[in-house]
Amino acid sequence: MEKHSKDGTEFRELVMKYGQVMGKPNISDFFPMLARFDLQGIQKEMEALLKLFDSILDPAISECMKMLSDRR
């Protein structure tokens, strides 16, 4: 139970951080030719956040899949 609480807290923090990053003004939105340079590091930050999301969600999904297969 404690692990689920910790994961829930981490997940909420990630969602808040995701919202903050998505809300940042991005120069690439105004000048698409600059997008490949990731001048503000937004793409790099989003990729790091997505890896953290995966590290939380993958074990939870695996646990659910195992529980479902055990029922059969």
PQR file of N, CA, C, O and H, with PARSE charges and radii, in Angstrom:
ATOM      1  N   MET A   1       0.825  -1.197   0.000 -0.4000 1.5000
ATOM      2  CA  MET A   1       0.000   0.000   0.000 -0.0000 2.0000
ATOM      3  C   MET A   1       0.864   1.254   0.000  0.5500 1.7000
ATOM      4  O   MET A   1       0.548   2.236  -0.670 -0.5500 1.4000
ATOM      5  N   GLU A   2       1.968   1.212   0.764 -0.4000 1.5000
ATOM      6  CA  GLU A   2       2.849   2.376   0.847 -0.0000 2.0000
ATOM      7  C   GLU A   2       3.479   2.679  -0.514  0.5500 1.7000
ATOM      8  O   GLU A   2       3.660   3.843  -0.870 -0.5500 1.4000
ATOM      9  H   GLU A   2       2.225   0.413   1.308  0.4000 1.0000
ATOM     10  N   LYS A   3       3.819   1.617  -1.284 -0.4000 1.5000
ATOM     11  CA  LYS A   3       4.411   1.795  -2.606 -0.0000 2.0000
ATOM     12  C   LYS A   3       3.432   2.518  -3.526  0.5500 1.7000
ATOM     13  O   LYS A   3       3.835   3.398  -4.287 -0.5500 1.4000
ATOM     14  H   LYS A   3       3.672   0.671  -0.994  0.4000 1.0000
ATOM     15  N   HIS A   4       2.149   2.157  -3.466 -0.4000 1.5000
ATOM     16  CA  HIS A   4       1.137   2.794  -4.308 -0.0000 2.0000
ATOM     17  C   HIS A   4       0.997   4.270  -3.960  0.5500 1.7000
ATOM     18  O   HIS A   4       0.816   5.105  -4.846 -0.5500 1.4000
ATOM     19  H   HIS A   4       1.821   1.442  -2.848  0.4000 1.0000
ATOM     20  N   SER A   5       1.079   4.587  -2.684 -0.4000 1.5000
ATOM     21  CA  SER A   5       0.984   5.975  -2.250 -0.0000 2.0000
ATOM     22  C   SER A   5       2.168   6.782  -2.775  0.5500 1.7000
ATOM     23  O   SER A   5       2.010   7.911  -3.239 -0.5500 1.4000
ATOM     24  H   SER A   5       1.226   3.909  -1.965  0.4000 1.0000
ATOM     25  N   LYS A   6       3.356   6.182  -2.694 -0.4000 1.5000
ATOM     26  CA  LYS A   6       4.570   6.845  -3.194 -0.0000 2.0000
ATOM     27  C   LYS A   6       4.462   7.063  -4.704  0.5500 1.7000
ATOM     28  O   LYS A   6       4.771   8.143  -5.207 -0.5500 1.4000
ATOM     29  H   LYS A   6       3.483   5.264  -2.317  0.4000 1.0000
ATOM     30  N   ASP A   7       4.017   6.021  -5.426 -0.4000 1.5000
ATOM     31  CA  ASP A   7       3.860   6.138  -6.875 -0.0000 2.0000
ATOM     32  C   ASP A   7       2.831   7.202  -7.233  0.5500 1.7000
ATOM     33  O   ASP A   7       3.018   7.956  -8.187 -0.5500 1.4000
ATOM     34  H   ASP A   7       3.765   5.143  -5.018  0.4000 1.0000
ATOM     35  N   GLY A   8       1.749   7.263  -6.471 -0.4000 1.5000
ATOM     36  CA  GLY A   8       0.709   8.263  -6.725 -0.0000 2.0000
ATOM     37  C   GLY A   8       1.227   9.675  -6.529  0.5500 1.7000
ATOM     38  O   GLY A   8       0.909  10.574  -7.307 -0.5500 1.4000
ATOM     39  H   GLY A   8       1.597   6.650  -5.696  0.4000 1.0000
ATOM     40  N   THR A   9       2.021   9.870  -5.494 -0.4000 1.5000
ATOM     41  CA  THR A   9       2.600  11.181  -5.224 -0.0000 2.0000
ATOM     42  C   THR A   9       3.565  11.570  -6.340  0.5500 1.7000
ATOM     43  O   THR A   9       3.532  12.699  -6.828 -0.5500 1.4000
ATOM     44  H   THR A   9       2.280   9.140  -4.862  0.4000 1.0000
ATOM     45  N   GLU A  10       4.419  10.639  -6.741 -0.4000 1.5000
ATOM     46  CA  GLU A  10       5.364  10.897  -7.828 -0.0000 2.0000
ATOM     47  C   GLU A  10       4.627  11.211  -9.125  0.5500 1.7000
ATOM     48  O   GLU A  10       5.013  12.113  -9.868 -0.5500 1.4000
ATOM     49  H   GLU A  10       4.446   9.721  -6.345  0.4000 1.0000
ATOM     50  N   PHE A  11       3.559  10.454  -9.389 -0.4000 1.5000
ATOM     51  CA  PHE A  11       2.790  10.660 -10.609 -0.0000 2.0000
ATOM     52  C   PHE A  11       2.151  12.046 -10.625  0.5500 1.7000
ATOM     53  O   PHE A  11       2.177  12.731 -11.647 -0.5500 1.4000
ATOM     54  H   PHE A  11       3.245   9.721  -8.785  0.4000 1.0000
ATOM     55  N   ARG A  12       1.577  12.459  -9.495 -0.4000 1.5000
ATOM     56  CA  ARG A  12       0.976  13.804  -9.416 -0.0000 2.0000
ATOM     57  C   ARG A  12       2.017  14.887  -9.664  0.5500 1.7000
ATOM     58  O   ARG A  12       1.758  15.857 -10.376 -0.5500 1.4000
ATOM     59  H   ARG A  12       1.556  11.902  -8.665  0.4000 1.0000
ATOM     60  N   GLU A  13       3.193  14.717  -9.073 -0.4000 1.5000
ATOM     61  CA  GLU A  13       4.269  15.692  -9.273 -0.0000 2.0000
ATOM     62  C   GLU A  13       4.688  15.745 -10.743  0.5500 1.7000
ATOM     63  O   GLU A  13       4.935  16.825 -11.280 -0.5500 1.4000
ATOM     64  H   GLU A  13       3.403  13.929  -8.495  0.4000 1.0000
ATOM     65  N   LEU A  14       4.769  14.578 -11.392 -0.4000 1.5000
ATOM     66  CA  LEU A  14       5.124  14.543 -12.806 -0.0000 2.0000
ATOM     67  C   LEU A  14       4.072  15.230 -13.670  0.5500 1.7000
ATOM     68  O   LEU A  14       4.408  15.950 -14.611 -0.5500 1.4000
ATOM     69  H   LEU A  14       4.569  13.701 -10.955  0.4000 1.0000
ATOM     70  N   VAL A  15       2.809  15.008 -13.352 -0.4000 1.5000
ATOM     71  CA  VAL A  15       1.736  15.644 -14.116 -0.0000 2.0000
ATOM     72  C   VAL A  15       1.816  17.162 -13.962  0.5500 1.7000
ATOM     73  O   VAL A  15       1.625  17.895 -14.932 -0.5500 1.4000
ATOM     74  H   VAL A  15       2.536  14.423 -12.588  0.4000 1.0000
ATOM     75  N   MET A  16       2.095  17.634 -12.753 -0.4000 1.5000
ATOM     76  CA  MET A  16       2.234  19.076 -12.541 -0.0000 2.0000
ATOM     77  C   MET A  16       3.426  19.624 -13.327  0.5500 1.7000
ATOM     78  O   MET A  16       3.324  20.677 -13.956 -0.5500 1.4000
ATOM     79  H   MET A  16       2.250  17.038 -11.965  0.4000 1.0000
ATOM     80  N   LYS A  17       4.543  18.920 -13.291 -0.4000 1.5000
ATOM     81  CA  LYS A  17       5.736  19.349 -14.028 -0.0000 2.0000
ATOM     82  C   LYS A  17       5.468  19.338 -15.533  0.5500 1.7000
ATOM     83  O   LYS A  17       5.906  20.233 -16.256 -0.5500 1.4000
ATOM     84  H   LYS A  17       4.626  18.065 -12.780  0.4000 1.0000
ATOM     85  N   TYR A  18       4.746  18.319 -15.997 -0.4000 1.5000
ATOM     86  CA  TYR A  18       4.392  18.211 -17.413 -0.0000 2.0000
ATOM     87  C   TYR A  18       3.579  19.429 -17.840  0.5500 1.7000
ATOM     88  O   TYR A  18       3.823  20.008 -18.899 -0.5500 1.4000
ATOM     89  H   TYR A  18       4.390  17.592 -15.410  0.4000 1.0000
ATOM     90  N   GLY A  19       2.626  19.806 -17.018 -0.4000 1.5000
ATOM     91  CA  GLY A  19       1.805  20.991 -17.315 -0.0000 2.0000
ATOM     92  C   GLY A  19       2.640  22.265 -17.366  0.5500 1.7000
ATOM     93  O   GLY A  19       2.411  23.134 -18.207 -0.5500 1.4000
ATOM     94  H   GLY A  19       2.428  19.335 -16.159  0.4000 1.0000
ATOM     95  N   GLN A  20       3.598  22.369 -16.470 -0.4000 1.5000
ATOM     96  CA  GLN A  20       4.471  23.547 -16.459 -0.0000 2.0000
ATOM     97  C   GLN A  20       5.313  23.622 -17.723  0.5500 1.7000
ATOM     98  O   GLN A  20       5.450  24.687 -18.326 -0.5500 1.4000
ATOM     99  H   GLN A  20       3.784  21.663 -15.786  0.4000 1.0000
ATOM    100  N   VAL A  21       5.874  22.490 -18.121 -0.4000 1.5000
ATOM    101  CA  VAL A  21       6.720  22.472 -19.318 -0.0000 2.0000
ATOM    102  C   VAL A  21       5.881  22.763 -20.563  0.5500 1.7000
ATOM    103  O   VAL A  21       6.307  23.504 -21.448 -0.5500 1.4000
ATOM    104  H   VAL A  21       5.763  21.625 -17.631  0.4000 1.0000
ATOM    105  N   MET A  22       4.693  22.177 -20.623 -0.4000 1.5000
ATOM    106  CA  MET A  22       3.821  22.405 -21.782 -0.0000 2.0000
ATOM    107  C   MET A  22       3.359  23.859 -21.869  0.5500 1.7000
ATOM    108  O   MET A  22       3.073  24.360 -22.957 -0.5500 1.4000
ATOM    109  H   MET A  22       4.346  21.575 -19.903  0.4000 1.0000
ATOM    110  N   GLY A  23       3.288  24.526 -20.736 -0.4000 1.5000
ATOM    111  CA  GLY A  23       2.832  25.912 -20.707 -0.0000 2.0000
ATOM    112  C   GLY A  23       3.908  26.940 -21.002  0.5500 1.7000
ATOM    113  O   GLY A  23       3.614  28.126 -21.148 -0.5500 1.4000
ATOM    114  H   GLY A  23       3.520  24.120 -19.852  0.4000 1.0000
ATOM    115  N   LYS A  24       5.155  26.489 -21.091 -0.4000 1.5000
ATOM    116  CA  LYS A  24       6.246  27.418 -21.371 -0.0000 2.0000
ATOM    117  C   LYS A  24       6.133  27.932 -22.810  0.5500 1.7000
ATOM    118  O   LYS A  24       5.838  27.161 -23.723 -0.5500 1.4000
ATOM    119  H   LYS A  24       5.393  25.525 -20.972  0.4000 1.0000
ATOM    120  N   PRO A  25       6.365  29.214 -23.009 -0.5600 1.5000
ATOM    121  CA  PRO A  25       6.415  29.700 -24.385  0.2800 2.0000
ATOM    122  C   PRO A  25       7.634  29.096 -25.087  0.5500 1.7000
ATOM    123  O   PRO A  25       8.729  29.046 -24.527 -0.5500 1.4000
ATOM    124  N   ASN A  26       7.426  28.647 -26.299 -0.4000 1.5000
ATOM    125  CA  ASN A  26       8.484  27.976 -27.043 -0.0000 2.0000
ATOM    126  C   ASN A  26       8.753  28.748 -28.330  0.5500 1.7000
ATOM    127  O   ASN A  26       7.862  28.917 -29.162 -0.5500 1.4000
ATOM    128  H   ASN A  26       6.536  28.687 -26.754  0.4000 1.0000
ATOM    129  N   ILE A  27       9.960  29.201 -28.480 -0.4000 1.5000
ATOM    130  CA  ILE A  27      10.326  29.984 -29.660 -0.0000 2.0000
ATOM    131  C   ILE A  27      10.106  29.192 -30.945  0.5500 1.7000
ATOM    132  O   ILE A  27       9.851  29.769 -32.002 -0.5500 1.4000
ATOM    133  H   ILE A  27      10.684  29.063 -27.804  0.4000 1.0000
ATOM    134  N   SER A  28      10.204  27.871 -30.847 -0.4000 1.5000
ATOM    135  CA  SER A  28      10.017  27.015 -32.024 -0.0000 2.0000
ATOM    136  C   SER A  28       8.580  27.054 -32.538  0.5500 1.7000
ATOM    137  O   SER A  28       8.335  26.736 -33.702 -0.5500 1.4000
ATOM    138  H   SER A  28      10.411  27.402 -29.988  0.4000 1.0000
ATOM    139  N   ASP A  29       7.639  27.434 -31.699 -0.4000 1.5000
ATOM    140  CA  ASP A  29       6.255  27.572 -32.150 -0.0000 2.0000
ATOM    141  C   ASP A  29       6.118  28.748 -33.118  0.5500 1.7000
ATOM    142  O   ASP A  29       5.266  28.733 -34.006 -0.5500 1.4000
ATOM    143  H   ASP A  29       7.838  27.692 -30.754  0.4000 1.0000
ATOM    144  N   PHE A  30       6.940  29.738 -32.945 -0.4000 1.5000
ATOM    145  CA  PHE A  30       6.892  30.922 -33.793 -0.0000 2.0000
ATOM    146  C   PHE A  30       7.845  30.829 -34.981  0.5500 1.7000
ATOM    147  O   PHE A  30       7.610  31.420 -36.035 -0.5500 1.4000
ATOM    148  H   PHE A  30       7.632  29.751 -32.223  0.4000 1.0000
ATOM    149  N   PHE A  31       8.916  30.082 -34.789 -0.4000 1.5000
ATOM    150  CA  PHE A  31       9.921  29.892 -35.835 -0.0000 2.0000
ATOM    151  C   PHE A  31      10.213  28.392 -35.973  0.5500 1.7000
ATOM    152  O   PHE A  31      11.210  27.901 -35.444 -0.5500 1.4000
ATOM    153  H   PHE A  31       9.108  29.602 -33.933  0.4000 1.0000
ATOM    154  N   PRO A  32       9.335  27.661 -36.691 -0.5600 1.5000
ATOM    155  CA  PRO A  32       9.467  26.200 -36.784  0.2800 2.0000
ATOM    156  C   PRO A  32      10.820  25.723 -37.295  0.5500 1.7000
ATOM    157  O   PRO A  32      11.238  24.609 -36.980 -0.5500 1.4000
ATOM    158  N   MET A  33      11.506  26.541 -38.073 -0.4000 1.5000
ATOM    159  CA  MET A  33      12.800  26.113 -38.603 -0.0000 2.0000
ATOM    160  C   MET A  33      13.844  25.939 -37.486  0.5500 1.7000
ATOM    161  O   MET A  33      14.873  25.295 -37.692 -0.5500 1.4000
ATOM    162  H   MET A  33      11.167  27.446 -38.329  0.4000 1.0000
ATOM    163  N   LEU A  34      13.577  26.509 -36.314 -0.4000 1.5000
ATOM    164  CA  LEU A  34      14.497  26.390 -35.182 -0.0000 2.0000
ATOM    165  C   LEU A  34      14.200  25.179 -34.290  0.5500 1.7000
ATOM    166  O   LEU A  34      14.963  24.888 -33.369 -0.5500 1.4000
ATOM    167  H   LEU A  34      12.741  27.031 -36.146  0.4000 1.0000
ATOM    168  N   ALA A  35      13.105  24.477 -34.558 -0.4000 1.5000
ATOM    169  CA  ALA A  35      12.668  23.377 -33.690 -0.0000 2.0000
ATOM    170  C   ALA A  35      13.740  22.302 -33.532  0.5500 1.7000
ATOM    171  O   ALA A  35      13.909  21.754 -32.443 -0.5500 1.4000
ATOM    172  H   ALA A  35      12.485  24.713 -35.307  0.4000 1.0000
ATOM    173  N   ARG A  36      14.454  22.001 -34.591 -0.4000 1.5000
ATOM    174  CA  ARG A  36      15.444  20.919 -34.515 -0.0000 2.0000
ATOM    175  C   ARG A  36      16.608  21.243 -33.586  0.5500 1.7000
ATOM    176  O   ARG A  36      17.334  20.341 -33.167 -0.5500 1.4000
ATOM    177  H   ARG A  36      14.317  22.447 -35.476  0.4000 1.0000
ATOM    178  N   PHE A  37      16.793  22.513 -33.261 -0.4000 1.5000
ATOM    179  CA  PHE A  37      17.885  22.909 -32.382 -0.0000 2.0000
ATOM    180  C   PHE A  37      17.515  22.858 -30.899  0.5500 1.7000
ATOM    181  O   PHE A  37      18.396  22.876 -30.040 -0.5500 1.4000
ATOM    182  H   PHE A  37      16.203  23.246 -33.601  0.4000 1.0000
ATOM    183  N   ASP A  38      16.220  22.795 -30.596 -0.4000 1.5000
ATOM    184  CA  ASP A  38      15.726  22.738 -29.202 -0.0000 2.0000
ATOM    185  C   ASP A  38      16.451  23.781 -28.335  0.5500 1.7000
ATOM    186  O   ASP A  38      17.060  23.453 -27.317 -0.5500 1.4000
ATOM    187  H   ASP A  38      15.504  22.780 -31.294  0.4000 1.0000
ATOM    188  N   LEU A  39      16.367  25.031 -28.767 -0.4000 1.5000
ATOM    189  CA  LEU A  39      17.112  26.117 -28.141 -0.0000 2.0000
ATOM    190  C   LEU A  39      16.838  26.263 -26.648  0.5500 1.7000
ATOM    191  O   LEU A  39      17.740  26.612 -25.886 -0.5500 1.4000
ATOM    192  H   LEU A  39      15.872  25.298 -29.594  0.4000 1.0000
ATOM    193  N   GLN A  40      15.620  26.005 -26.228 -0.4000 1.5000
ATOM    194  CA  GLN A  40      15.257  26.183 -24.823 -0.0000 2.0000
ATOM    195  C   GLN A  40      15.321  24.885 -24.024  0.5500 1.7000
ATOM    196  O   GLN A  40      15.096  24.895 -22.813 -0.5500 1.4000
ATOM    197  H   GLN A  40      14.887  25.722 -26.847  0.4000 1.0000
ATOM    198  N   GLY A  41      15.621  23.785 -24.676 -0.4000 1.5000
ATOM    199  CA  GLY A  41      15.733  22.499 -23.985 -0.0000 2.0000
ATOM    200  C   GLY A  41      14.389  21.888 -23.614  0.5500 1.7000
ATOM    201  O   GLY A  41      14.323  20.988 -22.777 -0.5500 1.4000
ATOM    202  H   GLY A  41      15.804  23.777 -25.659  0.4000 1.0000
ATOM    203  N   ILE A  42      13.325  22.371 -24.231 -0.4000 1.5000
ATOM    204  CA  ILE A  42      11.985  21.874 -23.879 -0.0000 2.0000
ATOM    205  C   ILE A  42      11.812  20.427 -24.331  0.5500 1.7000
ATOM    206  O   ILE A  42      11.278  19.606 -23.585 -0.5500 1.4000
ATOM    207  H   ILE A  42      13.379  23.102 -24.911  0.4000 1.0000
ATOM    208  N   GLN A  43      12.255  20.109 -25.533 -0.4000 1.5000
ATOM    209  CA  GLN A  43      12.125  18.732 -26.019 -0.0000 2.0000
ATOM    210  C   GLN A  43      12.909  17.775 -25.131  0.5500 1.7000
ATOM    211  O   GLN A  43      12.419  16.697 -24.796 -0.5500 1.4000
ATOM    212  H   GLN A  43      12.689  20.776 -26.139  0.4000 1.0000
ATOM    213  N   LYS A  44      14.108  18.157 -24.754 -0.4000 1.5000
ATOM    214  CA  LYS A  44      14.937  17.320 -23.885 -0.0000 2.0000
ATOM    215  C   LYS A  44      14.252  17.106 -22.534  0.5500 1.7000
ATOM    216  O   LYS A  44      14.255  15.998 -21.998 -0.5500 1.4000
ATOM    217  H   LYS A  44      14.507  19.033 -25.026  0.4000 1.0000
ATOM    218  N   GLU A  45      13.671  18.167 -21.994 -0.4000 1.5000
ATOM    219  CA  GLU A  45      12.971  18.078 -20.707 -0.0000 2.0000
ATOM    220  C   GLU A  45      11.742  17.175 -20.809  0.5500 1.7000
ATOM    221  O   GLU A  45      11.461  16.392 -19.902 -0.5500 1.4000
ATOM    222  H   GLU A  45      13.669  19.067 -22.429  0.4000 1.0000
ATOM    223  N   MET A  46      11.007  17.291 -21.931 -0.4000 1.5000
ATOM    224  CA  MET A  46       9.823  16.449 -22.112 -0.0000 2.0000
ATOM    225  C   MET A  46      10.207  14.976 -22.252  0.5500 1.7000
ATOM    226  O   MET A  46       9.519  14.107 -21.718 -0.5500 1.4000
ATOM    227  H   MET A  46      11.236  17.927 -22.668  0.4000 1.0000
ATOM    228  N   GLU A  47      11.293  14.688 -22.961 -0.4000 1.5000
ATOM    229  CA  GLU A  47      11.731  13.303 -23.107 -0.0000 2.0000
ATOM    230  C   GLU A  47      12.108  12.710 -21.749  0.5500 1.7000
ATOM    231  O   GLU A  47      11.822  11.544 -21.478 -0.5500 1.4000
ATOM    232  H   GLU A  47      11.852  15.394 -23.396  0.4000 1.0000
ATOM    233  N   ALA A  48      12.743  13.507 -20.905 -0.4000 1.5000
ATOM    234  CA  ALA A  48      13.095  13.036 -19.558 -0.0000 2.0000
ATOM    235  C   ALA A  48      11.834  12.764 -18.739  0.5500 1.7000
ATOM    236  O   ALA A  48      11.765  11.770 -18.017 -0.5500 1.4000
ATOM    237  H   ALA A  48      12.975  14.454 -21.126  0.4000 1.0000
ATOM    238  N   LEU A  49      10.838  13.645 -18.851 -0.4000 1.5000
ATOM    239  CA  LEU A  49       9.579  13.436 -18.128 -0.0000 2.0000
ATOM    240  C   LEU A  49       8.874  12.177 -18.616  0.5500 1.7000
ATOM    241  O   LEU A  49       8.325  11.423 -17.812 -0.5500 1.4000
ATOM    242  H   LEU A  49      10.894  14.453 -19.438  0.4000 1.0000
ATOM    243  N   LEU A  50       8.886  11.945 -19.916 -0.4000 1.5000
ATOM    244  CA  LEU A  50       8.232  10.752 -20.451 -0.0000 2.0000
ATOM    245  C   LEU A  50       8.905   9.473 -19.960  0.5500 1.7000
ATOM    246  O   LEU A  50       8.229   8.471 -19.725 -0.5500 1.4000
ATOM    247  H   LEU A  50       9.332  12.558 -20.569  0.4000 1.0000
ATOM    248  N   LYS A  51      10.224   9.497 -19.804 -0.4000 1.5000
ATOM    249  CA  LYS A  51      10.919   8.328 -19.250 -0.0000 2.0000
ATOM    250  C   LYS A  51      10.490   8.093 -17.798  0.5500 1.7000
ATOM    251  O   LYS A  51      10.333   6.950 -17.369 -0.5500 1.4000
ATOM    252  H   LYS A  51      10.773  10.311 -19.995  0.4000 1.0000
ATOM    253  N   LEU A  52      10.303   9.175 -17.052 -0.4000 1.5000
ATOM    254  CA  LEU A  52       9.845   9.033 -15.669 -0.0000 2.0000
ATOM    255  C   LEU A  52       8.421   8.480 -15.615  0.5500 1.7000
ATOM    256  O   LEU A  52       8.109   7.638 -14.773 -0.5500 1.4000
ATOM    257  H   LEU A  52      10.430  10.104 -17.401  0.4000 1.0000
ATOM    258  N   PHE A  53       7.548   8.964 -16.529 -0.4000 1.5000
ATOM    259  CA  PHE A  53       6.195   8.418 -16.612 -0.0000 2.0000
ATOM    260  C   PHE A  53       6.260   6.915 -16.880  0.5500 1.7000
ATOM    261  O   PHE A  53       5.558   6.133 -16.240 -0.5500 1.4000
ATOM    262  H   PHE A  53       7.801   9.648 -17.213  0.4000 1.0000
ATOM    263  N   ASP A  54       7.102   6.520 -17.827 -0.4000 1.5000
ATOM    264  CA  ASP A  54       7.248   5.100 -18.144 -0.0000 2.0000
ATOM    265  C   ASP A  54       7.726   4.299 -16.944  0.5500 1.7000
ATOM    266  O   ASP A  54       7.268   3.178 -16.722 -0.5500 1.4000
ATOM    267  H   ASP A  54       7.673   7.155 -18.347  0.4000 1.0000
ATOM    268  N   SER A  55       8.643   4.863 -16.171 -0.4000 1.5000
ATOM    269  CA  SER A  55       9.179   4.130 -15.019 -0.0000 2.0000
ATOM    270  C   SER A  55       8.123   3.912 -13.939  0.5500 1.7000
ATOM    271  O   SER A  55       8.241   2.987 -13.136 -0.5500 1.4000
ATOM    272  H   SER A  55       9.015   5.774 -16.351  0.4000 1.0000
ATOM    273  N   ILE A  56       7.104   4.748 -13.915 -0.4000 1.5000
ATOM    274  CA  ILE A  56       6.015   4.575 -12.955 -0.0000 2.0000
ATOM    275  C   ILE A  56       4.922   3.687 -13.534  0.5500 1.7000
ATOM    276  O   ILE A  56       4.418   2.792 -12.856 -0.5500 1.4000
ATOM    277  H   ILE A  56       7.008   5.500 -14.568  0.4000 1.0000
ATOM    278  N   LEU A  57       4.555   3.936 -14.789 -0.4000 1.5000
ATOM    279  CA  LEU A  57       3.420   3.227 -15.373 -0.0000 2.0000
ATOM    280  C   LEU A  57       3.733   1.799 -15.813  0.5500 1.7000
ATOM    281  O   LEU A  57       2.876   0.924 -15.691 -0.5500 1.4000
ATOM    282  H   LEU A  57       4.964   4.663 -15.340  0.4000 1.0000
ATOM    283  N   ASP A  58       4.934   1.542 -16.320 -0.4000 1.5000
ATOM    284  CA  ASP A  58       5.263   0.193 -16.785 -0.0000 2.0000
ATOM    285  C   ASP A  58       5.124  -0.864 -15.690  0.5500 1.7000
ATOM    286  O   ASP A  58       4.504  -1.899 -15.933 -0.5500 1.4000
ATOM    287  H   ASP A  58       5.630   2.253 -16.420  0.4000 1.0000
ATOM    288  N   PRO A  59       5.679  -0.644 -14.487 -0.5600 1.5000
ATOM    289  CA  PRO A  59       5.492  -1.653 -13.430  0.2800 2.0000
ATOM    290  C   PRO A  59       4.014  -1.819 -13.024  0.5500 1.7000
ATOM    291  O   PRO A  59       3.571  -2.927 -12.720 -0.5500 1.4000
ATOM    292  N   ALA A  60       3.265  -0.718 -13.023 -0.4000 1.5000
ATOM    293  CA  ALA A  60       1.849  -0.798 -12.658 -0.0000 2.0000
ATOM    294  C   ALA A  60       1.077  -1.615 -13.698  0.5500 1.7000
ATOM    295  O   ALA A  60       0.224  -2.431 -13.348 -0.5500 1.4000
ATOM    296  H   ALA A  60       3.625   0.182 -13.270  0.4000 1.0000
ATOM    297  N   ILE A  61       1.381  -1.391 -14.963 -0.4000 1.5000
ATOM    298  CA  ILE A  61       0.720  -2.148 -16.030 -0.0000 2.0000
ATOM    299  C   ILE A  61       1.114  -3.619 -15.947  0.5500 1.7000
ATOM    300  O   ILE A  61       0.269  -4.503 -16.086 -0.5500 1.4000
ATOM    301  H   ILE A  61       2.075  -0.729 -15.247  0.4000 1.0000
ATOM    302  N   SER A  62       2.385  -3.872 -15.723 -0.4000 1.5000
ATOM    303  CA  SER A  62       2.857  -5.268 -15.605 -0.0000 2.0000
ATOM    304  C   SER A  62       2.169  -5.978 -14.445  0.5500 1.7000
ATOM    305  O   SER A  62       1.775  -7.138 -14.562 -0.5500 1.4000
ATOM    306  H   SER A  62       3.071  -3.154 -15.611  0.4000 1.0000
ATOM    307  N   GLU A  63       2.027  -5.277 -13.333 -0.4000 1.5000
ATOM    308  CA  GLU A  63       1.361  -5.851 -12.164 -0.0000 2.0000
ATOM    309  C   GLU A  63      -0.096  -6.193 -12.482  0.5500 1.7000
ATOM    310  O   GLU A  63      -0.584  -7.258 -12.101 -0.5500 1.4000
ATOM    311  H   GLU A  63       2.347  -4.334 -13.238  0.4000 1.0000
ATOM    312  N   CYS A  64      -0.777  -5.305 -13.168 -0.4000 1.5000
ATOM    313  CA  CYS A  64      -2.180  -5.561 -13.547 -0.0000 2.0000
ATOM    314  C   CYS A  64      -2.281  -6.731 -14.519  0.5500 1.7000
ATOM    315  O   CYS A  64      -3.171  -7.573 -14.399 -0.5500 1.4000
ATOM    316  H   CYS A  64      -0.381  -4.440 -13.478  0.4000 1.0000
ATOM    317  N   MET A  65      -1.368  -6.778 -15.477 -0.4000 1.5000
ATOM    318  CA  MET A  65      -1.380  -7.884 -16.447 -0.0000 2.0000
ATOM    319  C   MET A  65      -1.128  -9.218 -15.734  0.5500 1.7000
ATOM    320  O   MET A  65      -1.746 -10.228 -16.069 -0.5500 1.4000
ATOM    321  H   MET A  65      -0.645  -6.094 -15.574  0.4000 1.0000
ATOM    322  N   LYS A  66      -0.227  -9.218 -14.760 -0.4000 1.5000
ATOM    323  CA  LYS A  66       0.063 -10.445 -14.012 -0.0000 2.0000
ATOM    324  C   LYS A  66      -1.169 -10.856 -13.211  0.5500 1.7000
ATOM    325  O   LYS A  66      -1.510 -12.038 -13.155 -0.5500 1.4000
ATOM    326  H   LYS A  66       0.275  -8.397 -14.488  0.4000 1.0000
ATOM    327  N   MET A  67      -1.829  -9.891 -12.599 -0.4000 1.5000
ATOM    328  CA  MET A  67      -3.040 -10.215 -11.822 -0.0000 2.0000
ATOM    329  C   MET A  67      -4.122 -10.789 -12.728  0.5500 1.7000
ATOM    330  O   MET A  67      -4.814 -11.733 -12.346 -0.5500 1.4000
ATOM    331  H   MET A  67      -1.552  -8.931 -12.645  0.4000 1.0000
ATOM    332  N   LEU A  68      -4.272 -10.234 -13.915 -0.4000 1.5000
ATOM    333  CA  LEU A  68      -5.265 -10.745 -14.861 -0.0000 2.0000
ATOM    334  C   LEU A  68      -4.922 -12.146 -15.340  0.5500 1.7000
ATOM    335  O   LEU A  68      -5.810 -12.986 -15.485 -0.5500 1.4000
ATOM    336  H   LEU A  68      -3.710  -9.468 -14.226  0.4000 1.0000
ATOM    337  N   SER A  69      -3.655 -12.404 -15.584 -0.4000 1.5000
ATOM    338  CA  SER A  69      -3.269 -13.747 -16.052 -0.0000 2.0000
ATOM    339  C   SER A  69      -3.384 -14.770 -14.930  0.5500 1.7000
ATOM    340  O   SER A  69      -3.639 -15.944 -15.202 -0.5500 1.4000
ATOM    341  H   SER A  69      -2.934 -11.722 -15.466  0.4000 1.0000
ATOM    342  N   ASP A  70      -3.204 -14.358 -13.679 -0.4000 1.5000
ATOM    343  CA  ASP A  70      -3.358 -15.274 -12.538 -0.0000 2.0000
ATOM    344  C   ASP A  70      -4.803 -15.680 -12.338  0.5500 1.7000
ATOM    345  O   ASP A  70      -5.069 -16.757 -11.805 -0.5500 1.4000
ATOM    346  H   ASP A  70      -2.997 -13.405 -13.459  0.4000 1.0000
ATOM    347  N   ARG A  71      -5.730 -14.855 -12.748 -0.4000 1.5000
ATOM    348  CA  ARG A  71      -7.164 -15.153 -12.590 -0.0000 2.0000
ATOM    349  C   ARG A  71      -7.596 -16.287 -13.509  0.5500 1.7000
ATOM    350  O   ARG A  71      -8.556 -16.999 -13.216 -0.5500 1.4000
ATOM    351  H   ARG A  71      -5.513 -13.980 -13.181  0.4000 1.0000
ATOM    352  N   ARG A  72      -6.900 -16.450 -14.598 -0.4000 1.5000
ATOM    353  CA  ARG A  72      -7.306 -17.468 -15.584 -0.0000 2.0000
ATOM    354  C   ARG A  72      -6.892 -18.787 -15.154  0.5500 1.7000
ATOM    355  O   ARG A  72      -7.143 -19.770 -15.851 -0.5500 1.4000
ATOM    356  H   ARG A  72      -6.120 -15.871 -14.836  0.4000 1.0000
TER
END
